[in-house]
Amino acid sequence: MRELPIACSLDASQLAERTERWHALAEHALISVDQTDAGVRQRYRGGAAIEAELRELVALEAECCPFLALTVRRADSELHLEVSGPPEAAEIVAGFATPA
């Protein structure tokens, strides 16, 4: 199995735009953020528009940071985003603990 580099492929402008999208989503819909044994769990309100934006952001993150494991699941009326990665990505995963 090929090891993935622990680096985001976005340039500074793309990273700023992506960060702004995450912040806007967090401002609008984030309920809480918790540390887990594997990484970070974010809880969001579960509306259709929120789910669409969250899933799109997760798909984009999977492209630029393929070393991250990002999973979205429904939990009653909420959406949960689980983020984890290899030990070398701990700082990047921790960034999901402070989304705004």
Stockholm file with secondary structure:
# STOCKHOLM 1.0

chainA/1-100         MRELPIACSLDASQLAERTERWHALAEHALISVDQTDAGVRQRYRGGAAIEAELRELVALEAECCPFLALTVRRADSELHLEVSGPPEAAEIVAGFATPA
#=GR chainA/1-100 SS CCCCCSSCCCCHHHHHHHHHHHHHHHHHHEEEEEECSSEEEEEEECCHHHHHHHHHHHHHHHHHCTTSEEEEEEETTEEEEEEECCGGGHHHHHHTTCCC
#=GC SS_cons         CCCCCSSCCCCHHHHHHHHHHHHHHHHHHEEEEEECSSEEEEEEECCHHHHHHHHHHHHHHHHHCTTSEEEEEEETTEEEEEEECCGGGHHHHHHTTCCC
//
